[in-house]
Amino acid sequence: IYIVFPAPSEVMDDISVIRLDASIAIRTGNANAALDQIAAWDSAAASIPIAAAIRGAFPTGEQRQATRQLRAELHQIRQSIVAKDFLAASEKLPAVEQLQAETKLIFTGGGS
């Protein structure tokens, strides 16, 4: 199980790479790559609470809310990409990157 669901900190490290690849794909207008990276980011984000729970650290309400907000913003970016509105998707990136940073902080001990 630990291999399928690495520790939340490891998932966050993976997301850093995915986030960069997603940003590049969006900014260059590569819809297929952007959709793939956003899907990977969403999947990784969804696994964070599960990975924490497997390790006995059941997610708090704050952690669950942070994950929900992050995933909702990723969905908004995905919708922009599907509509071929790369400008809107690009403009949404800073907000989702901020949510990612907040989620990381909350899951790695910086939140309550």
CNS distance restraints for C-alpha pairs under 8 A (distance, minus, plus):
assign (resid   1 and name CA) (resid   5 and name CA) 6.04 0.50 0.50
assign (resid   2 and name CA) (resid   6 and name CA) 5.32 0.50 0.50
assign (resid   2 and name CA) (resid   7 and name CA) 7.49 0.50 0.50
assign (resid   2 and name CA) (resid  51 and name CA) 7.90 0.50 0.50
assign (resid   5 and name CA) (resid  47 and name CA) 6.86 0.50 0.50
assign (resid   5 and name CA) (resid  50 and name CA) 7.39 0.50 0.50
assign (resid   5 and name CA) (resid  51 and name CA) 5.19 0.50 0.50
assign (resid   6 and name CA) (resid  10 and name CA) 5.99 0.50 0.50
assign (resid   6 and name CA) (resid  11 and name CA) 6.35 0.50 0.50
assign (resid   6 and name CA) (resid  51 and name CA) 6.22 0.50 0.50
assign (resid   7 and name CA) (resid  11 and name CA) 6.41 0.50 0.50
assign (resid   7 and name CA) (resid  48 and name CA) 7.74 0.50 0.50
assign (resid   7 and name CA) (resid  51 and name CA) 5.61 0.50 0.50
assign (resid   7 and name CA) (resid  52 and name CA) 6.66 0.50 0.50
assign (resid   7 and name CA) (resid  55 and name CA) 7.77 0.50 0.50
assign (resid   8 and name CA) (resid  12 and name CA) 6.18 0.50 0.50
assign (resid   8 and name CA) (resid  48 and name CA) 5.21 0.50 0.50
assign (resid   8 and name CA) (resid  49 and name CA) 7.63 0.50 0.50
assign (resid   8 and name CA) (resid  51 and name CA) 5.88 0.50 0.50
assign (resid   8 and name CA) (resid  52 and name CA) 6.09 0.50 0.50
assign (resid   8 and name CA) (resid 107 and name CA) 7.10 0.50 0.50
assign (resid   8 and name CA) (resid 108 and name CA) 7.68 0.50 0.50
assign (resid   9 and name CA) (resid  13 and name CA) 6.36 0.50 0.50
assign (resid   9 and name CA) (resid 104 and name CA) 7.75 0.50 0.50
assign (resid   9 and name CA) (resid 107 and name CA) 7.93 0.50 0.50
assign (resid   9 and name CA) (resid 108 and name CA) 6.76 0.50 0.50
assign (resid  10 and name CA) (resid  14 and name CA) 6.34 0.50 0.50
assign (resid  11 and name CA) (resid  15 and name CA) 6.14 0.50 0.50
assign (resid  11 and name CA) (resid  44 and name CA) 6.41 0.50 0.50
assign (resid  11 and name CA) (resid  45 and name CA) 7.82 0.50 0.50
assign (resid  11 and name CA) (resid  47 and name CA) 7.88 0.50 0.50
assign (resid  11 and name CA) (resid  48 and name CA) 6.72 0.50 0.50
assign (resid  12 and name CA) (resid  16 and name CA) 6.38 0.50 0.50
assign (resid  12 and name CA) (resid 104 and name CA) 6.57 0.50 0.50
assign (resid  13 and name CA) (resid  17 and name CA) 7.09 0.50 0.50
assign (resid  14 and name CA) (resid  18 and name CA) 6.42 0.50 0.50
assign (resid  14 and name CA) (resid  44 and name CA) 7.94 0.50 0.50
assign (resid  15 and name CA) (resid  19 and name CA) 5.73 0.50 0.50
assign (resid  15 and name CA) (resid  41 and name CA) 6.12 0.50 0.50
assign (resid  15 and name CA) (resid  44 and name CA) 6.82 0.50 0.50
assign (resid  15 and name CA) (resid  45 and name CA) 7.90 0.50 0.50
assign (resid  16 and name CA) (resid  20 and name CA) 6.38 0.50 0.50
assign (resid  17 and name CA) (resid  21 and name CA) 6.33 0.50 0.50
assign (resid  18 and name CA) (resid  22 and name CA) 6.00 0.50 0.50
assign (resid  18 and name CA) (resid  37 and name CA) 6.02 0.50 0.50
assign (resid  18 and name CA) (resid  38 and name CA) 7.93 0.50 0.50
assign (resid  18 and name CA) (resid  40 and name CA) 7.07 0.50 0.50
assign (resid  18 and name CA) (resid  41 and name CA) 6.14 0.50 0.50
assign (resid  19 and name CA) (resid  23 and name CA) 6.10 0.50 0.50
assign (resid  19 and name CA) (resid  37 and name CA) 7.47 0.50 0.50
assign (resid  19 and name CA) (resid  38 and name CA) 7.99 0.50 0.50
assign (resid  19 and name CA) (resid  41 and name CA) 6.94 0.50 0.50
assign (resid  19 and name CA) (resid  97 and name CA) 7.89 0.50 0.50
assign (resid  20 and name CA) (resid  24 and name CA) 6.27 0.50 0.50
assign (resid  21 and name CA) (resid  25 and name CA) 6.16 0.50 0.50
assign (resid  21 and name CA) (resid  34 and name CA) 7.82 0.50 0.50
assign (resid  21 and name CA) (resid  37 and name CA) 6.64 0.50 0.50
assign (resid  22 and name CA) (resid  26 and name CA) 6.10 0.50 0.50
assign (resid  22 and name CA) (resid  33 and name CA) 7.36 0.50 0.50
assign (resid  22 and name CA) (resid  34 and name CA) 5.21 0.50 0.50
assign (resid  22 and name CA) (resid  35 and name CA) 7.98 0.50 0.50
assign (resid  22 and name CA) (resid  37 and name CA) 4.99 0.50 0.50
assign (resid  22 and name CA) (resid  38 and name CA) 6.22 0.50 0.50
assign (resid  23 and name CA) (resid  27 and name CA) 6.04 0.50 0.50
assign (resid  23 and name CA) (resid  34 and name CA) 7.64 0.50 0.50
assign (resid  23 and name CA) (resid  90 and name CA) 7.49 0.50 0.50
assign (resid  23 and name CA) (resid  93 and name CA) 7.33 0.50 0.50
assign (resid  24 and name CA) (resid  28 and name CA) 6.06 0.50 0.50
assign (resid  25 and name CA) (resid  29 and name CA) 6.04 0.50 0.50
assign (resid  25 and name CA) (resid  30 and name CA) 4.99 0.50 0.50
assign (resid  25 and name CA) (resid  31 and name CA) 7.02 0.50 0.50
assign (resid  25 and name CA) (resid  33 and name CA) 5.77 0.50 0.50
assign (resid  25 and name CA) (resid  34 and name CA) 4.81 0.50 0.50
assign (resid  26 and name CA) (resid  30 and name CA) 6.14 0.50 0.50
assign (resid  26 and name CA) (resid  31 and name CA) 6.95 0.50 0.50
assign (resid  26 and name CA) (resid  34 and name CA) 5.49 0.50 0.50
assign (resid  26 and name CA) (resid  81 and name CA) 7.67 0.50 0.50
assign (resid  26 and name CA) (resid  86 and name CA) 6.07 0.50 0.50
assign (resid  26 and name CA) (resid  89 and name CA) 6.93 0.50 0.50
assign (resid  26 and name CA) (resid  90 and name CA) 6.31 0.50 0.50
assign (resid  27 and name CA) (resid  86 and name CA) 7.01 0.50 0.50
assign (resid  27 and name CA) (resid  87 and name CA) 7.97 0.50 0.50
assign (resid  27 and name CA) (resid  90 and name CA) 6.35 0.50 0.50
assign (resid  29 and name CA) (resid  34 and name CA) 7.93 0.50 0.50
assign (resid  29 and name CA) (resid  86 and name CA) 6.21 0.50 0.50
assign (resid  30 and name CA) (resid  34 and name CA) 5.98 0.50 0.50
assign (resid  31 and name CA) (resid  35 and name CA) 5.98 0.50 0.50
assign (resid  31 and name CA) (resid  81 and name CA) 6.25 0.50 0.50
assign (resid  31 and name CA) (resid  82 and name CA) 7.44 0.50 0.50
assign (resid  31 and name CA) (resid  84 and name CA) 7.31 0.50 0.50
assign (resid  32 and name CA) (resid  36 and name CA) 6.17 0.50 0.50
assign (resid  33 and name CA) (resid  37 and name CA) 6.12 0.50 0.50
assign (resid  34 and name CA) (resid  38 and name CA) 6.06 0.50 0.50
assign (resid  34 and name CA) (resid  81 and name CA) 7.40 0.50 0.50
assign (resid  35 and name CA) (resid  39 and name CA) 6.04 0.50 0.50
assign (resid  35 and name CA) (resid  78 and name CA) 6.45 0.50 0.50
assign (resid  35 and name CA) (resid  81 and name CA) 7.05 0.50 0.50
assign (resid  35 and name CA) (resid  82 and name CA) 7.91 0.50 0.50
assign (resid  36 and name CA) (resid  40 and name CA) 6.19 0.50 0.50
assign (resid  37 and name CA) (resid  41 and name CA) 6.03 0.50 0.50
assign (resid  38 and name CA) (resid  42 and name CA) 6.07 0.50 0.50
assign (resid  38 and name CA) (resid  74 and name CA) 6.62 0.50 0.50
assign (resid  38 and name CA) (resid  77 and name CA) 7.91 0.50 0.50
assign (resid  38 and name CA) (resid  78 and name CA) 6.68 0.50 0.50
assign (resid  39 and name CA) (resid  43 and name CA) 6.07 0.50 0.50
assign (resid  40 and name CA) (resid  44 and name CA) 6.08 0.50 0.50
assign (resid  41 and name CA) (resid  45 and name CA) 6.05 0.50 0.50
assign (resid  41 and name CA) (resid  74 and name CA) 7.94 0.50 0.50
assign (resid  42 and name CA) (resid  46 and name CA) 6.08 0.50 0.50
assign (resid  42 and name CA) (resid  71 and name CA) 5.90 0.50 0.50
assign (resid  42 and name CA) (resid  74 and name CA) 6.64 0.50 0.50
assign (resid  43 and name CA) (resid  47 and name CA) 6.37 0.50 0.50
assign (resid  44 and name CA) (resid  48 and name CA) 6.66 0.50 0.50
assign (resid  45 and name CA) (resid  67 and name CA) 6.57 0.50 0.50
assign (resid  45 and name CA) (resid  70 and name CA) 7.62 0.50 0.50
assign (resid  45 and name CA) (resid  71 and name CA) 6.95 0.50 0.50
assign (resid  46 and name CA) (resid  50 and name CA) 7.54 0.50 0.50
assign (resid  46 and name CA) (resid  67 and name CA) 7.11 0.50 0.50
assign (resid  46 and name CA) (resid  71 and name CA) 7.59 0.50 0.50
assign (resid  47 and name CA) (resid  51 and name CA) 5.97 0.50 0.50
assign (resid  48 and name CA) (resid  52 and name CA) 6.26 0.50 0.50
assign (resid  48 and name CA) (resid  67 and name CA) 7.98 0.50 0.50
assign (resid  49 and name CA) (resid  53 and name CA) 6.13 0.50 0.50
assign (resid  49 and name CA) (resid  58 and name CA) 7.42 0.50 0.50
assign (resid  49 and name CA) (resid  59 and name CA) 5.79 0.50 0.50
assign (resid  49 and name CA) (resid  63 and name CA) 7.60 0.50 0.50
assign (resid  49 and name CA) (resid  64 and name CA) 7.05 0.50 0.50
assign (resid  49 and name CA) (resid  67 and name CA) 7.85 0.50 0.50
assign (resid  50 and name CA) (resid  54 and name CA) 6.14 0.50 0.50
assign (resid  51 and name CA) (resid  55 and name CA) 6.55 0.50 0.50
assign (resid  52 and name CA) (resid  56 and name CA) 6.57 0.50 0.50
assign (resid  52 and name CA) (resid  57 and name CA) 5.14 0.50 0.50
assign (resid  52 and name CA) (resid  58 and name CA) 6.09 0.50 0.50
assign (resid  52 and name CA) (resid  59 and name CA) 6.65 0.50 0.50
assign (resid  53 and name CA) (resid  57 and name CA) 5.00 0.50 0.50
assign (resid  53 and name CA) (resid  58 and name CA) 4.37 0.50 0.50
assign (resid  53 and name CA) (resid  59 and name CA) 6.54 0.50 0.50
assign (resid  54 and name CA) (resid  58 and name CA) 7.93 0.50 0.50
assign (resid  59 and name CA) (resid  63 and name CA) 5.62 0.50 0.50
assign (resid  59 and name CA) (resid  64 and name CA) 6.19 0.50 0.50
assign (resid  60 and name CA) (resid  64 and name CA) 6.23 0.50 0.50
assign (resid  61 and name CA) (resid  65 and name CA) 6.03 0.50 0.50
assign (resid  62 and name CA) (resid  66 and name CA) 6.12 0.50 0.50
assign (resid  62 and name CA) (resid 106 and name CA) 7.65 0.50 0.50
assign (resid  62 and name CA) (resid 111 and name CA) 7.93 0.50 0.50
assign (resid  62 and name CA) (resid 112 and name CA) 7.35 0.50 0.50
assign (resid  63 and name CA) (resid  67 and name CA) 6.28 0.50 0.50
assign (resid  63 and name CA) (resid 103 and name CA) 7.01 0.50 0.50
assign (resid  63 and name CA) (resid 106 and name CA) 6.21 0.50 0.50
assign (resid  63 and name CA) (resid 107 and name CA) 6.49 0.50 0.50
assign (resid  64 and name CA) (resid  68 and name CA) 6.19 0.50 0.50
assign (resid  65 and name CA) (resid  69 and name CA) 6.13 0.50 0.50
assign (resid  66 and name CA) (resid  70 and name CA) 6.17 0.50 0.50
assign (resid  66 and name CA) (resid  99 and name CA) 7.29 0.50 0.50
assign (resid  66 and name CA) (resid 102 and name CA) 7.43 0.50 0.50
assign (resid  66 and name CA) (resid 103 and name CA) 5.49 0.50 0.50
assign (resid  66 and name CA) (resid 106 and name CA) 7.90 0.50 0.50
assign (resid  67 and name CA) (resid  71 and name CA) 6.15 0.50 0.50
assign (resid  67 and name CA) (resid 103 and name CA) 6.53 0.50 0.50
assign (resid  68 and name CA) (resid  72 and name CA) 6.08 0.50 0.50
assign (resid  69 and name CA) (resid  73 and name CA) 6.27 0.50 0.50
assign (resid  69 and name CA) (resid  99 and name CA) 7.40 0.50 0.50
assign (resid  70 and name CA) (resid  74 and name CA) 6.27 0.50 0.50
assign (resid  70 and name CA) (resid  96 and name CA) 6.34 0.50 0.50
assign (resid  70 and name CA) (resid  99 and name CA) 5.67 0.50 0.50
assign (resid  70 and name CA) (resid 100 and name CA) 6.43 0.50 0.50
assign (resid  70 and name CA) (resid 103 and name CA) 7.71 0.50 0.50
assign (resid  71 and name CA) (resid  75 and name CA) 6.20 0.50 0.50
assign (resid  72 and name CA) (resid  76 and name CA) 6.43 0.50 0.50
assign (resid  73 and name CA) (resid  77 and name CA) 6.36 0.50 0.50
assign (resid  73 and name CA) (resid  92 and name CA) 7.92 0.50 0.50
assign (resid  73 and name CA) (resid  95 and name CA) 7.97 0.50 0.50
assign (resid  73 and name CA) (resid  96 and name CA) 5.95 0.50 0.50
assign (resid  74 and name CA) (resid  78 and name CA) 6.16 0.50 0.50
assign (resid  74 and name CA) (resid  96 and name CA) 6.85 0.50 0.50
assign (resid  75 and name CA) (resid  79 and name CA) 6.23 0.50 0.50
assign (resid  76 and name CA) (resid  80 and name CA) 6.41 0.50 0.50
assign (resid  76 and name CA) (resid  89 and name CA) 7.92 0.50 0.50
assign (resid  77 and name CA) (resid  81 and name CA) 6.29 0.50 0.50
assign (resid  77 and name CA) (resid  88 and name CA) 7.75 0.50 0.50
assign (resid  77 and name CA) (resid  89 and name CA) 4.96 0.50 0.50
assign (resid  77 and name CA) (resid  92 and name CA) 6.55 0.50 0.50
assign (resid  77 and name CA) (resid  93 and name CA) 7.69 0.50 0.50
assign (resid  78 and name CA) (resid  82 and name CA) 6.17 0.50 0.50
assign (resid  78 and name CA) (resid  89 and name CA) 7.59 0.50 0.50
assign (resid  79 and name CA) (resid  83 and name CA) 6.21 0.50 0.50
assign (resid  80 and name CA) (resid  84 and name CA) 6.24 0.50 0.50
assign (resid  80 and name CA) (resid  85 and name CA) 5.05 0.50 0.50
assign (resid  80 and name CA) (resid  86 and name CA) 6.56 0.50 0.50
assign (resid  80 and name CA) (resid  88 and name CA) 6.20 0.50 0.50
assign (resid  80 and name CA) (resid  89 and name CA) 5.33 0.50 0.50
assign (resid  81 and name CA) (resid  85 and name CA) 5.64 0.50 0.50
assign (resid  81 and name CA) (resid  86 and name CA) 5.83 0.50 0.50
assign (resid  81 and name CA) (resid  89 and name CA) 6.27 0.50 0.50
assign (resid  85 and name CA) (resid  89 and name CA) 6.41 0.50 0.50
assign (resid  86 and name CA) (resid  90 and name CA) 5.88 0.50 0.50
assign (resid  87 and name CA) (resid  91 and name CA) 6.10 0.50 0.50
assign (resid  88 and name CA) (resid  92 and name CA) 6.28 0.50 0.50
assign (resid  89 and name CA) (resid  93 and name CA) 6.53 0.50 0.50
assign (resid  92 and name CA) (resid  96 and name CA) 6.49 0.50 0.50
assign (resid  93 and name CA) (resid  97 and name CA) 5.95 0.50 0.50
assign (resid  94 and name CA) (resid  98 and name CA) 6.12 0.50 0.50
assign (resid  95 and name CA) (resid  99 and name CA) 6.27 0.50 0.50
assign (resid  96 and name CA) (resid 100 and name CA) 6.08 0.50 0.50
assign (resid  97 and name CA) (resid 101 and name CA) 6.24 0.50 0.50
assign (resid  98 and name CA) (resid 102 and name CA) 6.20 0.50 0.50
assign (resid  99 and name CA) (resid 103 and name CA) 6.00 0.50 0.50
assign (resid 100 and name CA) (resid 104 and name CA) 6.13 0.50 0.50
assign (resid 101 and name CA) (resid 105 and name CA) 6.22 0.50 0.50
assign (resid 102 and name CA) (resid 106 and name CA) 6.13 0.50 0.50
assign (resid 103 and name CA) (resid 107 and name CA) 6.13 0.50 0.50
assign (resid 104 and name CA) (resid 108 and name CA) 5.94 0.50 0.50
assign (resid 105 and name CA) (resid 109 and name CA) 6.31 0.50 0.50
assign (resid 105 and name CA) (resid 110 and name CA) 4.67 0.50 0.50
assign (resid 105 and name CA) (resid 111 and name CA) 6.12 0.50 0.50
assign (resid 106 and name CA) (resid 110 and name CA) 5.06 0.50 0.50
assign (resid 106 and name CA) (resid 111 and name CA) 3.96 0.50 0.50
assign (resid 106 and name CA) (resid 112 and name CA) 6.94 0.50 0.50
assign (resid 107 and name CA) (resid 111 and name CA) 6.96 0.50 0.50
